[in-house]
Amino acid sequence: QPVPAQAAMNPAAGSWTCPNCGQVGTGNFCTNCGTKRPVLEWTCPNCGQVQTGNFCTNCGTKRPQ
């Protein structure tokens, strides 16, 4: 019989992979090497500017979910 996949093998929602060492984590810093979690960029659907915060700094549009 095949062995069921372990839950640890599937990264949890909200997790990220460290660009420095490849460790999967869920906090703000990598638990293996201490690298800060990368900030995800998004493009404002209203004006097209690339952003990193929760609101567009150009037009004020809220970050899409």
VOMARDO-632275 format. One record per atom (N, C-alpha, C): atom name; z, x, y; residue in three letters. Coordinates in nm, 2 decimals. Each point is the difference from the previous one (the first is absolute). Example, Ala and Ser with C-alpha at 12.3 -4.5 7.8 and 13.67 -1.06 7.14 Angstrom:
BEGIN
r atom = N, w = 0.78, u = 1.32, v = -0.57, rest = ALA
r atom = CA, w = 0.00, u = -0.09, v = 0.12, rest = ALA
r atom = C, w = 0.00, u = 0.09, v = 0.12, rest = ALA
r atom = N, w = -0.07, u = -0.04, v = 0.11, rest = SER
r atom = CA, w = 0.00, u = 0.09, v = 0.11, rest = SER
r atom = C, w = 0.08, u = -0.08, v = 0.11, rest = SER
***
This chain:
BEGIN
r atom = N, w = 0.00, u = 0.08, v = -0.12, rest = GLN
r atom = CA, w = 0.00, u = -0.08, v = 0.12, rest = GLN
r atom = C, w = 0.00, u = 0.09, v = 0.12, rest = GLN
r atom = N, w = -0.08, u = -0.04, v = 0.11, rest = PRO
r atom = CA, w = 0.01, u = 0.07, v = 0.12, rest = PRO
r atom = C, w = 0.13, u = -0.01, v = 0.07, rest = PRO
r atom = N, w = 0.04, u = 0.11, v = 0.07, rest = VAL
r atom = CA, w = 0.13, u = 0.00, v = 0.07, rest = VAL
r atom = C, w = -0.03, u = -0.05, v = 0.14, rest = VAL
r atom = N, w = 0.08, u = -0.10, v = 0.04, rest = PRO
r atom = CA, w = -0.01, u = -0.06, v = 0.14, rest = PRO
r atom = C, w = 0.01, u = 0.11, v = 0.11, rest = PRO
r atom = N, w = -0.07, u = -0.02, v = 0.10, rest = ALA
r atom = CA, w = 0.00, u = 0.10, v = 0.11, rest = ALA
r atom = C, w = 0.14, u = -0.01, v = 0.07, rest = ALA
r atom = N, w = 0.05, u = 0.11, v = 0.03, rest = GLN
r atom = CA, w = 0.13, u = 0.01, v = 0.07, rest = GLN
r atom = C, w = -0.01, u = -0.05, v = 0.15, rest = GLN
r atom = N, w = 0.10, u = -0.07, v = 0.05, rest = ALA
r atom = CA, w = -0.01, u = -0.04, v = 0.14, rest = ALA
r atom = C, w = -0.01, u = 0.12, v = 0.09, rest = ALA
r atom = N, w = 0.06, u = 0.11, v = -0.03, rest = ALA
r atom = CA, w = 0.00, u = 0.12, v = 0.08, rest = ALA
r atom = C, w = -0.14, u = 0.06, v = 0.02, rest = ALA
r atom = N, w = -0.09, u = -0.03, v = -0.09, rest = MET
r atom = CA, w = -0.13, u = 0.05, v = 0.00, rest = MET
r atom = C, w = -0.08, u = -0.07, v = 0.11, rest = MET
r atom = N, w = 0.04, u = -0.12, v = 0.04, rest = ASN
r atom = CA, w = -0.07, u = -0.08, v = 0.10, rest = ASN
r atom = C, w = 0.07, u = 0.01, v = 0.13, rest = ASN
r atom = N, w = -0.06, u = 0.06, v = 0.10, rest = PRO
r atom = CA, w = 0.08, u = 0.01, v = 0.13, rest = PRO
r atom = C, w = 0.03, u = -0.14, v = 0.05, rest = PRO
r atom = N, w = 0.12, u = -0.01, v = 0.06, rest = ALA
r atom = CA, w = 0.05, u = -0.13, v = 0.05, rest = ALA
r atom = C, w = -0.07, u = -0.02, v = 0.14, rest = ALA
r atom = N, w = -0.01, u = -0.13, v = 0.03, rest = ALA
r atom = CA, w = -0.05, u = -0.04, v = 0.13, rest = ALA
r atom = C, w = 0.08, u = 0.07, v = 0.11, rest = ALA
r atom = N, w = -0.06, u = 0.05, v = 0.10, rest = GLY
r atom = CA, w = 0.07, u = 0.07, v = 0.11, rest = GLY
r atom = C, w = 0.02, u = 0.15, v = -0.03, rest = GLY
r atom = N, w = -0.04, u = 0.04, v = -0.11, rest = SER
r atom = CA, w = 0.02, u = 0.15, v = -0.03, rest = SER
r atom = C, w = -0.12, u = 0.07, v = 0.06, rest = SER
r atom = N, w = 0.02, u = 0.13, v = 0.00, rest = TRP
r atom = CA, w = -0.11, u = 0.09, v = 0.06, rest = TRP
r atom = C, w = 0.00, u = 0.13, v = -0.08, rest = TRP
r atom = N, w = -0.11, u = 0.07, v = 0.00, rest = THR
r atom = CA, w = -0.01, u = 0.13, v = -0.07, rest = THR
r atom = C, w = 0.00, u = 0.11, v = 0.11, rest = THR
r atom = N, w = 0.09, u = 0.10, v = -0.02, rest = CYS
r atom = CA, w = 0.01, u = 0.11, v = 0.09, rest = CYS
r atom = C, w = -0.13, u = 0.08, v = 0.01, rest = CYS
r atom = N, w = -0.05, u = 0.02, v = 0.12, rest = PRO
r atom = CA, w = -0.13, u = 0.08, v = 0.00, rest = PRO
r atom = C, w = 0.02, u = 0.15, v = -0.02, rest = PRO
r atom = N, w = 0.13, u = 0.04, v = 0.00, rest = ASN
r atom = CA, w = 0.03, u = 0.14, v = -0.02, rest = ASN
r atom = C, w = 0.02, u = 0.04, v = -0.14, rest = ASN
r atom = N, w = 0.08, u = -0.09, v = -0.08, rest = CYS
r atom = CA, w = 0.03, u = 0.04, v = -0.14, rest = CYS
r atom = C, w = -0.04, u = -0.10, v = -0.10, rest = CYS
r atom = N, w = -0.04, u = -0.12, v = 0.04, rest = GLY
r atom = CA, w = -0.04, u = -0.10, v = -0.09, rest = GLY
r atom = C, w = 0.11, u = -0.09, v = -0.06, rest = GLY
r atom = N, w = 0.12, u = 0.02, v = 0.04, rest = GLN
r atom = CA, w = 0.12, u = -0.08, v = -0.04, rest = GLN
r atom = C, w = -0.02, u = -0.14, v = 0.06, rest = GLN
r atom = N, w = 0.03, u = -0.11, v = -0.09, rest = VAL
r atom = CA, w = 0.00, u = -0.14, v = 0.05, rest = VAL
r atom = C, w = 0.14, u = -0.03, v = 0.05, rest = VAL
r atom = N, w = 0.00, u = -0.06, v = 0.12, rest = GLY
r atom = CA, w = 0.13, u = -0.03, v = 0.06, rest = GLY
r atom = C, w = 0.00, u = -0.14, v = 0.07, rest = GLY
r atom = N, w = 0.11, u = -0.04, v = 0.05, rest = THR
r atom = CA, w = 0.01, u = -0.13, v = 0.07, rest = THR
r atom = C, w = 0.07, u = 0.02, v = 0.13, rest = THR
r atom = N, w = 0.06, u = 0.11, v = 0.03, rest = GLY
r atom = CA, w = 0.08, u = 0.02, v = 0.12, rest = GLY
r atom = C, w = -0.09, u = 0.06, v = 0.11, rest = GLY
r atom = N, w = 0.07, u = 0.05, v = 0.11, rest = ASN
r atom = CA, w = -0.08, u = 0.05, v = 0.11, rest = ASN
r atom = C, w = -0.03, u = 0.15, v = -0.02, rest = ASN
r atom = N, w = 0.06, u = 0.06, v = -0.10, rest = PHE
r atom = CA, w = -0.03, u = 0.14, v = -0.02, rest = PHE
r atom = C, w = -0.01, u = 0.02, v = -0.15, rest = PHE
r atom = N, w = -0.08, u = 0.10, v = -0.04, rest = CYS
r atom = CA, w = -0.02, u = 0.03, v = -0.14, rest = CYS
r atom = C, w = 0.13, u = 0.06, v = -0.06, rest = CYS
r atom = N, w = 0.04, u = -0.05, v = -0.11, rest = THR
r atom = CA, w = 0.13, u = 0.05, v = -0.07, rest = THR
r atom = C, w = -0.02, u = 0.13, v = -0.07, rest = THR
r atom = N, w = -0.13, u = 0.04, v = -0.01, rest = ASN
r atom = CA, w = -0.03, u = 0.13, v = -0.07, rest = ASN
r atom = C, w = -0.01, u = 0.11, v = 0.10, rest = ASN
r atom = N, w = -0.07, u = -0.02, v = 0.11, rest = CYS
r atom = CA, w = -0.03, u = 0.12, v = 0.09, rest = CYS
r atom = C, w = 0.04, u = -0.03, v = 0.14, rest = CYS
r atom = N, w = 0.04, u = -0.12, v = 0.04, rest = GLY
r atom = CA, w = 0.05, u = -0.03, v = 0.13, rest = GLY
r atom = C, w = -0.11, u = -0.04, v = 0.10, rest = GLY
r atom = N, w = -0.12, u = -0.01, v = -0.04, rest = THR
r atom = CA, w = -0.11, u = -0.04, v = 0.09, rest = THR
r atom = C, w = 0.02, u = -0.14, v = 0.05, rest = THR
r atom = N, w = -0.02, u = -0.02, v = 0.13, rest = LYS
r atom = CA, w = 0.01, u = -0.13, v = 0.06, rest = LYS
r atom = C, w = -0.11, u = -0.09, v = -0.05, rest = LYS
r atom = N, w = 0.04, u = -0.13, v = -0.02, rest = ARG
r atom = CA, w = -0.10, u = -0.10, v = -0.05, rest = ARG
r atom = C, w = -0.11, u = -0.01, v = 0.11, rest = ARG
r atom = N, w = -0.13, u = 0.00, v = -0.05, rest = PRO
r atom = CA, w = -0.11, u = -0.01, v = 0.10, rest = PRO
r atom = C, w = 0.00, u = -0.14, v = 0.07, rest = PRO
r atom = N, w = -0.04, u = 0.00, v = 0.12, rest = VAL
r atom = CA, w = -0.01, u = -0.13, v = 0.07, rest = VAL
r atom = C, w = -0.14, u = -0.06, v = -0.03, rest = VAL
r atom = N, w = 0.00, u = -0.12, v = -0.04, rest = LEU
r atom = CA, w = -0.13, u = -0.06, v = -0.03, rest = LEU
r atom = C, w = -0.07, u = -0.05, v = 0.13, rest = LEU
r atom = N, w = -0.12, u = 0.04, v = 0.01, rest = GLU
r atom = CA, w = -0.08, u = -0.05, v = 0.12, rest = GLU
r atom = C, w = -0.07, u = -0.13, v = -0.03, rest = GLU
r atom = N, w = -0.02, u = -0.08, v = 0.10, rest = TRP
r atom = CA, w = -0.08, u = -0.12, v = -0.01, rest = TRP
r atom = C, w = -0.09, u = -0.02, v = 0.12, rest = TRP
r atom = N, w = -0.10, u = -0.07, v = -0.02, rest = THR
r atom = CA, w = -0.10, u = -0.02, v = 0.11, rest = THR
r atom = C, w = 0.02, u = -0.14, v = 0.06, rest = THR
r atom = N, w = 0.02, u = -0.01, v = 0.13, rest = CYS
r atom = CA, w = 0.03, u = -0.13, v = 0.06, rest = CYS
r atom = C, w = -0.13, u = -0.09, v = -0.01, rest = CYS
r atom = N, w = 0.02, u = -0.12, v = -0.06, rest = PRO
r atom = CA, w = -0.11, u = -0.09, v = -0.02, rest = PRO
r atom = C, w = -0.06, u = -0.06, v = 0.14, rest = PRO
r atom = N, w = 0.08, u = 0.01, v = 0.10, rest = ASN
r atom = CA, w = -0.04, u = -0.05, v = 0.13, rest = ASN
r atom = C, w = -0.08, u = 0.10, v = 0.08, rest = ASN
r atom = N, w = 0.04, u = 0.13, v = 0.01, rest = CYS
r atom = CA, w = -0.07, u = 0.09, v = 0.08, rest = CYS
r atom = C, w = -0.05, u = 0.12, v = -0.07, rest = CYS
r atom = N, w = 0.03, u = 0.02, v = -0.13, rest = GLY
r atom = CA, w = -0.05, u = 0.11, v = -0.08, rest = GLY
r atom = C, w = 0.07, u = 0.13, v = 0.01, rest = GLY
r atom = N, w = 0.11, u = 0.01, v = 0.08, rest = GLN
r atom = CA, w = 0.07, u = 0.13, v = 0.02, rest = GLN
r atom = C, w = 0.09, u = 0.02, v = -0.13, rest = GLN
r atom = N, w = 0.00, u = 0.13, v = -0.04, rest = VAL
r atom = CA, w = 0.09, u = 0.04, v = -0.11, rest = VAL
r atom = C, w = 0.14, u = 0.01, v = 0.05, rest = VAL
r atom = N, w = 0.09, u = -0.06, v = -0.08, rest = GLN
r atom = CA, w = 0.14, u = -0.01, v = 0.04, rest = GLN
r atom = C, w = 0.09, u = 0.05, v = -0.11, rest = GLN
r atom = N, w = 0.13, u = 0.02, v = 0.03, rest = THR
r atom = CA, w = 0.10, u = 0.03, v = -0.11, rest = THR
r atom = C, w = 0.13, u = -0.09, v = 0.01, rest = THR
r atom = N, w = 0.02, u = -0.06, v = 0.12, rest = GLY
r atom = CA, w = 0.12, u = -0.09, v = 0.01, rest = GLY
r atom = C, w = -0.03, u = -0.14, v = -0.04, rest = GLY
r atom = N, w = 0.09, u = -0.09, v = 0.04, rest = ASN
r atom = CA, w = -0.01, u = -0.14, v = -0.04, rest = ASN
r atom = C, w = -0.08, u = -0.08, v = 0.10, rest = ASN
r atom = N, w = -0.03, u = 0.06, v = 0.12, rest = PHE
r atom = CA, w = -0.09, u = -0.07, v = 0.10, rest = PHE
r atom = C, w = -0.10, u = 0.10, v = 0.05, rest = PHE
r atom = N, w = -0.12, u = -0.05, v = 0.03, rest = CYS
r atom = CA, w = -0.10, u = 0.08, v = 0.06, rest = CYS
r atom = C, w = 0.04, u = 0.05, v = 0.14, rest = CYS
r atom = N, w = -0.01, u = 0.13, v = 0.03, rest = THR
r atom = CA, w = 0.04, u = 0.05, v = 0.13, rest = THR
r atom = C, w = -0.10, u = -0.02, v = 0.10, rest = THR
r atom = N, w = -0.12, u = -0.05, v = -0.04, rest = ASN
r atom = CA, w = -0.11, u = -0.02, v = 0.09, rest = ASN
r atom = C, w = 0.00, u = -0.15, v = 0.05, rest = ASN
r atom = N, w = 0.01, u = -0.09, v = -0.09, rest = CYS
r atom = CA, w = -0.01, u = -0.14, v = 0.03, rest = CYS
r atom = C, w = 0.12, u = -0.09, v = -0.03, rest = CYS
r atom = N, w = 0.10, u = 0.06, v = -0.08, rest = GLY
r atom = CA, w = 0.12, u = -0.08, v = -0.03, rest = GLY
r atom = C, w = -0.01, u = -0.09, v = -0.12, rest = GLY
r atom = N, w = -0.11, u = 0.01, v = -0.07, rest = THR
r atom = CA, w = -0.01, u = -0.08, v = -0.13, rest = THR
r atom = C, w = 0.10, u = 0.04, v = -0.10, rest = THR
r atom = N, w = 0.06, u = -0.09, v = -0.07, rest = LYS
r atom = CA, w = 0.10, u = 0.03, v = -0.11, rest = LYS
r atom = C, w = -0.08, u = 0.05, v = -0.12, rest = LYS
r atom = N, w = 0.06, u = 0.10, v = -0.06, rest = ARG
r atom = CA, w = -0.05, u = 0.06, v = -0.13, rest = ARG
r atom = C, w = -0.02, u = -0.11, v = -0.10, rest = ARG
r atom = N, w = -0.12, u = -0.01, v = -0.06, rest = PRO
r atom = CA, w = -0.02, u = -0.10, v = -0.11, rest = PRO
r atom = C, w = 0.09, u = 0.03, v = -0.12, rest = PRO
r atom = N, w = 0.04, u = -0.10, v = -0.07, rest = GLN
r atom = CA, w = 0.08, u = 0.02, v = -0.12, rest = GLN
r atom = C, w = -0.07, u = 0.06, v = -0.11, rest = GLN
***
